[in-house]
Amino acid sequence: MMCKWILLSLLVAAASAIEFTNPIVPQAPDPWMVYYKGFYYFLATTWDNTITIRKASTLAELKNVENKVVYTFDGHTAWAPEIHQVDNRWYLYYAACDPNTQNYGCHRNKVAESVGDDPMGPYQFKATLVDEGDPMELDPTLIKIGDKYYLIGSTQQLYIRELSNPFTLAPGRKAIISSPTYDWERVWENINEGPEPLYHDNRTFVVYSASSCNTSEYKLGLLEFVGSDPLNITHWKKNPTPVFQTNEENHVYGPGHNGFFKSPDGTEDWIVYHANDSPNSGLCTMVRSARAQKFTWGDDGLPIFGVPVADDVELQGPSGEQ
């Protein structure tokens, strides 16, 4: 009798699982997401002077909920926004151009701060996180190593910069932690960009995008911090092969510029990323759509992302969704 009840419970749980299909949000390049107090908060590149957030209780709902403007700034062409919680505030990191600048080389990394503890804001501008005289910088994200916070970004290489607090550069300069050295990082253009921190079992990783987003060879690579000094490139170990890339059989091309989030019950790790459904469409434009899937960990302690799941395949939502 007990076995029957266990089987019945499993069947009920399976039947009540909240399913979703990719893409989770159309026209949403450079996606980033966090789960907080019962809701997912989803951000992506807007390409204008606003930052928007979608708020939903399940991945399946994200397609249809309001894309609400939470921050408007004086400038243009916002790329790759993210929010990170430090103490009782949220910090919005993004790259954008100042007024009266015209080319993409004008992008600089910036940060805004929430007025209260709500991820939906409102947000107020705090700082431009660029050393004077530095060239275009993109894709800012916050990483914590030990008891210190650092800014990681890209200039076609990956760099790290110590912070005094989430909106203030510490004394010193940025240091390069990865350059495109392998052939798979040098298709069309030599590029490392879109760094994202990933933590597991007291190990610290950075997952990044490699090669040009103008090709289906855009893909993800992996760094691991293996030393004691985050500003020393020799204390970062690069995986010699990509960890996530185009899957022609599933018609998913150029997967990249990702983020990570936990399932509502905290038991699962998930990746959110953008990709195209054709090798010749979307490329670096707003046509790229956001997708999500669960990933696991190998016996060697490294993430196993698998292959990008095909569009419209029904997937079980993250554990703990209600």
Backbone torsions as a table, in degrees:
resi	resn	phi	psi	omega
1	MET	NA	-42.6	-179.8
2	MET	-59.3	-42.3	179.8
3	CYS	-61.1	-38.3	179.3
4	LYS	-64.4	-40.3	179.8
5	TRP	-67.4	-38.2	177.5
6	ILE	-63.4	-45.7	179.4
7	LEU	-62.5	-41.7	178.9
8	LEU	-63.2	-40.7	179.2
9	SER	-62.7	-41.4	179.4
10	LEU	-65.2	-40.3	179.6
11	LEU	-65.7	-40.9	178.6
12	VAL	-64.1	-42.9	179.9
13	ALA	-62.4	-42.4	179.8
14	ALA	-64.9	-40.4	-177.9
15	ALA	-68.4	-29.6	-176.1
16	SER	-92.4	-2.1	179.9
17	ALA	-60.4	137.9	-178.1
18	ILE	-87.4	111.3	-175.9
19	GLU	-92.8	158.1	176.3
20	PHE	-145.8	168.6	175.1
21	THR	-130.5	151.0	172.6
22	ASN	-87.6	149.3	-1.2
23	PRO	-75.6	151.1	-179.7
24	ILE	-82.0	-27.7	176.1
25	VAL	-144.7	124.6	177.2
26	PRO	-76.9	158.1	176.4
27	GLN	46.6	60.4	-176.4
28	ALA	-144.9	71.6	178.8
29	PRO	-72.2	159.4	178.0
30	ASP	55.9	51.9	-174.6
31	PRO	-74.1	153.9	176.9
32	TRP	-150.2	144.0	-174.5
33	MET	-151.1	149.4	174.0
34	VAL	-138.4	146.6	173.7
35	TYR	-104.3	127.7	-174.0
36	TYR	-149.7	119.8	174.7
37	LYS	49.5	50.5	171.9
38	GLY	92.4	0.6	-177.3
39	PHE	-138.9	148.6	167.7
40	TYR	-88.6	140.5	174.7
41	TYR	-119.4	116.9	-171.7
42	PHE	-115.2	129.0	176.9
43	LEU	-125.7	155.7	176.3
44	ALA	-157.4	167.2	176.9
45	THR	-57.4	137.2	178.8
46	THR	-108.6	-27.7	-179.9
47	TRP	68.8	18.8	175.6
48	ASP	-136.3	-151.1	-177.1
49	ASN	-105.4	27.0	178.4
50	THR	-128.8	156.6	168.9
51	ILE	-117.1	132.4	-178.5
52	THR	-120.4	154.0	177.2
53	ILE	-133.9	135.1	168.6
54	ARG	-99.3	135.4	-179.9
55	LYS	-121.2	123.3	-177.9
56	ALA	-150.0	154.3	-179.7
57	SER	-86.5	-15.9	177.2
58	THR	-137.8	158.3	175.5
59	LEU	-62.3	-36.6	-178.0
60	ALA	-61.3	-29.3	-176.8
61	GLU	-79.0	-18.2	-171.5
62	LEU	-59.7	-32.8	-178.0
63	LYS	-59.2	-33.5	-167.2
64	ASN	-111.9	-6.0	-178.7
65	VAL	-78.9	164.0	179.9
66	GLU	-63.4	136.5	173.5
67	ASN	-95.3	93.6	-167.5
68	LYS	-90.4	133.1	174.5
69	VAL	-72.9	122.4	-179.5
70	VAL	-112.3	-9.4	-176.4
71	TYR	-160.1	132.1	175.6
72	THR	-125.1	133.7	-176.0
73	PHE	-126.5	164.9	179.9
74	ASP	-87.9	96.6	-176.1
75	GLY	161.2	-151.9	-178.1
76	HIS	-161.0	165.6	170.9
77	THR	61.7	61.8	177.6
78	ALA	-73.3	131.0	178.4
79	TRP	-124.6	144.8	165.7
80	ALA	51.3	56.4	178.6
81	PRO	-76.1	148.8	175.5
82	GLU	-144.1	153.9	171.4
83	ILE	-121.9	138.5	179.3
84	HIS	-132.8	135.6	-179.8
85	GLN	-92.2	128.2	172.9
86	VAL	-130.9	118.3	-174.1
87	ASP	57.3	-124.2	-175.6
88	ASN	-108.2	26.1	177.7
89	ARG	-131.0	154.9	173.5
90	TRP	-107.1	138.8	-179.5
91	TYR	-116.5	124.1	-176.8
92	LEU	-98.7	112.2	178.6
93	TYR	-102.5	138.6	-178.4
94	TYR	-161.3	162.8	172.7
95	ALA	-112.8	137.1	-179.2
96	ALA	-157.3	167.8	178.0
97	CYS	-102.4	146.1	176.3
98	ASP	-76.0	164.6	178.3
99	PRO	-57.6	150.4	174.6
100	ASN	66.2	21.9	171.1
101	THR	-112.7	147.1	-167.8
102	GLN	-119.7	-26.5	-174.8
103	ASN	-107.5	164.2	-175.7
104	TYR	-67.3	-15.4	175.5
105	GLY	-68.5	-4.0	-179.0
106	CYS	-84.7	-3.9	-175.2
107	HIS	-67.3	136.8	176.1
108	ARG	-135.2	149.5	179.7
109	ASN	-81.6	135.2	-173.3
110	LYS	-137.2	166.0	178.8
111	VAL	-144.3	141.4	172.8
112	ALA	-123.4	160.4	-175.9
113	GLU	-122.9	140.3	177.0
114	SER	-70.5	147.6	178.3
115	VAL	-71.7	-38.3	177.4
116	GLY	-125.0	-149.2	-177.1
117	ASP	-104.3	17.2	179.7
118	ASP	-91.8	124.5	177.5
119	PRO	-58.6	-21.8	179.8
120	MET	-80.9	3.1	176.9
121	GLY	84.5	-158.9	9.7
122	PRO	-72.5	164.2	-178.9
123	TYR	-118.2	147.9	176.4
124	GLN	-124.6	139.1	-179.6
125	PHE	-59.8	137.7	178.8
126	LYS	-116.1	-47.6	-173.0
127	ALA	-167.6	157.6	165.8
128	THR	-97.7	123.5	-170.9
129	LEU	-100.0	61.4	-177.3
130	VAL	-136.1	134.6	173.5
131	ASP	-70.7	140.5	-177.3
132	GLU	-56.3	132.2	177.4
133	GLY	88.7	-6.1	-179.9
134	ASP	-74.8	153.8	179.7
135	PRO	-76.7	-172.8	178.9
136	MET	-49.6	135.3	175.8
137	GLU	-132.0	145.1	-173.0
138	LEU	-135.5	169.2	163.3
139	ASP	57.6	51.6	-179.3
140	PRO	-70.9	140.9	172.7
141	THR	-147.4	159.2	-177.1
142	LEU	-103.7	130.8	176.7
143	ILE	-129.4	142.3	177.8
144	LYS	-112.4	125.2	177.5
145	ILE	-127.7	118.6	-171.9
146	GLY	66.1	-129.2	178.9
147	ASP	-104.8	15.4	-177.3
148	LYS	-116.6	149.3	173.3
149	TYR	-100.2	145.3	177.7
150	TYR	-134.2	150.9	171.0
151	LEU	-96.9	130.4	171.6
152	ILE	-114.8	138.0	178.7
153	GLY	-149.4	-168.5	-178.0
154	SER	-139.1	146.0	172.1
155	THR	-134.4	41.2	-165.9
156	GLN	74.9	-8.8	163.7
157	GLN	-122.7	166.6	175.7
158	LEU	-97.8	134.3	177.9
159	TYR	-127.3	161.1	176.7
160	ILE	-129.8	145.5	-175.9
161	ARG	-143.0	124.4	-179.6
162	GLU	-68.8	144.3	177.8
163	LEU	-115.7	143.8	171.7
164	SER	-78.2	-32.9	174.0
165	ASN	-155.6	178.2	-173.1
166	PRO	-60.9	-12.2	-177.5
167	PHE	-128.7	14.1	-177.6
168	THR	-132.8	127.5	175.6
169	LEU	-70.9	134.7	175.4
170	ALA	-77.7	162.5	175.3
171	PRO	-56.9	146.1	-178.5
172	GLY	116.4	-168.3	-177.8
173	ARG	-130.6	168.0	176.6
174	LYS	-73.8	158.8	179.1
175	ALA	-130.3	140.6	177.7
176	ILE	-76.8	133.9	177.1
177	ILE	-116.3	-10.9	176.0
178	SER	-160.0	136.5	172.6
179	SER	-124.5	153.4	179.2
180	PRO	-72.1	103.1	-175.5
181	THR	-111.6	-29.7	179.5
182	TYR	-85.3	155.0	179.8
183	ASP	-57.7	-36.1	-177.4
184	TRP	-72.2	-8.9	176.0
185	GLU	-98.6	1.5	-168.5
186	ARG	-128.5	29.4	179.3
187	VAL	-83.6	120.8	-176.8
188	TRP	74.2	-56.3	176.4
189	GLU	-136.6	154.0	176.3
190	ASN	-85.6	104.0	-171.0
191	ILE	-140.5	131.4	158.5
192	ASN	-120.6	127.1	-178.4
193	GLU	-154.6	179.7	175.0
194	GLY	56.8	47.2	-178.8
195	PRO	-68.5	142.7	177.0
196	GLU	-138.8	128.8	178.8
197	PRO	-72.4	148.1	177.0
198	LEU	-144.9	128.1	-176.4
199	TYR	-118.4	139.7	178.2
200	HIS	-161.9	127.9	176.2
201	ASP	49.9	48.2	177.7
202	ASN	63.5	22.3	174.2
203	ARG	-115.9	147.6	-176.7
204	THR	-118.7	125.6	-179.9
205	PHE	-120.7	160.4	166.8
206	VAL	-129.7	121.5	174.7
207	VAL	-99.1	135.5	-174.0
208	TYR	-139.0	165.0	178.1
209	SER	-97.9	145.0	-175.1
210	ALA	-133.9	151.5	-175.9
211	SER	70.6	-178.8	-173.0
212	SER	-83.4	137.5	174.6
213	CYS	-70.6	-5.4	175.5
214	ASN	-82.5	7.7	177.3
215	THR	-134.9	163.9	174.9
216	SER	-77.8	1.7	177.2
217	GLU	-87.1	1.8	172.8
218	TYR	-60.1	136.1	-171.7
219	LYS	-161.0	178.8	-179.6
220	LEU	-110.1	138.9	172.7
221	GLY	-117.5	175.4	-172.9
222	LEU	-137.6	131.7	169.5
223	LEU	-115.4	150.8	170.9
224	GLU	-129.8	136.1	175.5
225	PHE	-79.4	116.4	-172.4
226	VAL	-122.2	9.7	-177.4
227	GLY	-127.1	-146.3	-177.4
228	SER	-120.3	-13.9	-176.1
229	ASP	-120.9	104.3	-178.9
230	PRO	-61.4	-20.1	-178.3
231	LEU	-88.0	2.7	-179.9
232	ASN	-107.2	115.8	-175.2
233	ILE	-60.3	-27.6	-179.5
234	THR	-73.9	-7.9	177.0
235	HIS	-94.3	8.2	175.0
236	TRP	-117.7	130.9	-178.8
237	LYS	-107.9	123.6	-179.1
238	LYS	-94.9	133.2	173.6
239	ASN	-67.2	132.5	-174.0
240	PRO	-73.6	-12.9	179.9
241	THR	-127.3	155.2	177.7
242	PRO	-65.0	156.2	-177.7
243	VAL	-109.5	-6.5	-179.9
244	PHE	-163.7	128.2	-173.8
245	GLN	-156.5	178.5	-178.9
246	THR	-50.2	138.5	171.9
247	ASN	-125.7	102.6	-175.9
248	GLU	-65.2	-35.5	-179.5
249	GLU	-60.4	-37.1	179.6
250	ASN	-92.4	1.3	178.1
251	HIS	58.4	43.3	175.3
252	VAL	-121.7	119.2	-170.7
253	TYR	-122.0	139.5	175.2
254	GLY	62.2	44.2	179.3
255	PRO	-67.7	134.1	-178.3
256	GLY	-174.1	-170.0	-178.3
257	HIS	37.5	77.4	-169.1
258	ASN	-104.9	178.6	168.4
259	GLY	-143.6	174.2	179.1
260	PHE	-129.5	149.5	174.3
261	PHE	-151.9	159.6	179.0
262	LYS	-97.4	153.9	173.2
263	SER	-65.9	160.0	-178.5
264	PRO	-54.8	-33.0	-179.9
265	ASP	-90.8	1.7	175.4
266	GLY	78.2	7.1	-174.6
267	THR	-95.2	-13.1	-174.8
268	GLU	-124.4	149.3	173.6
269	ASP	-106.1	135.9	-177.3
270	TRP	-129.6	149.6	175.6
271	ILE	-116.3	137.9	171.0
272	VAL	-116.9	137.8	-174.0
273	TYR	-154.8	167.1	173.8
274	HIS	-109.2	158.1	177.7
275	ALA	-162.3	172.9	176.0
276	ASN	-115.5	159.5	178.9
277	ASP	-99.9	10.8	178.6
278	SER	-149.9	147.8	179.2
279	PRO	-72.1	-11.9	-174.2
280	ASN	-121.8	8.3	179.4
281	SER	-126.4	158.6	178.5
282	GLY	82.3	-70.7	179.3
283	LEU	46.9	-121.6	-175.9
284	CYS	-91.9	17.6	-171.6
285	THR	-99.4	-176.8	177.7
286	MET	-71.8	-5.5	179.2
287	VAL	-68.0	-24.4	-179.3
288	ARG	-57.7	136.7	-177.3
289	SER	-110.8	156.1	-177.9
290	ALA	-92.7	138.3	-179.0
291	ARG	-134.0	160.5	179.5
292	ALA	-142.1	148.5	173.0
293	GLN	-161.5	154.4	179.9
294	LYS	-75.6	148.2	172.8
295	PHE	-133.2	167.1	-175.7
296	THR	-125.3	-172.0	-178.0
297	TRP	-128.9	140.7	-179.9
298	GLY	-85.5	171.0	178.0
299	ASP	-61.9	-23.1	178.1
300	ASP	-84.3	1.9	178.3
301	GLY	82.3	8.2	179.7
302	LEU	-98.0	150.6	-179.7
303	PRO	-69.1	144.6	174.8
304	ILE	-117.0	104.0	-176.2
305	PHE	-88.5	-16.7	-179.0
306	GLY	72.4	-143.7	178.5
307	VAL	-119.9	153.3	177.7
308	PRO	-60.6	131.8	-179.3
309	VAL	-75.2	141.6	-179.5
310	ALA	-65.0	153.6	176.0
311	ASP	-60.1	146.8	171.6
312	ASP	67.4	11.0	171.7
313	VAL	-82.3	127.8	-178.2
314	GLU	-73.0	124.9	-179.7
315	LEU	-119.0	145.3	175.2
316	GLN	-73.4	132.2	-178.7
317	GLY	-67.0	168.5	-179.7
318	PRO	-56.0	144.3	-178.2
319	SER	-60.4	132.3	177.5
320	GLY	98.0	-3.7	175.7
321	GLU	-63.6	143.9	178.3
322	GLN	-135.0	NA	NA
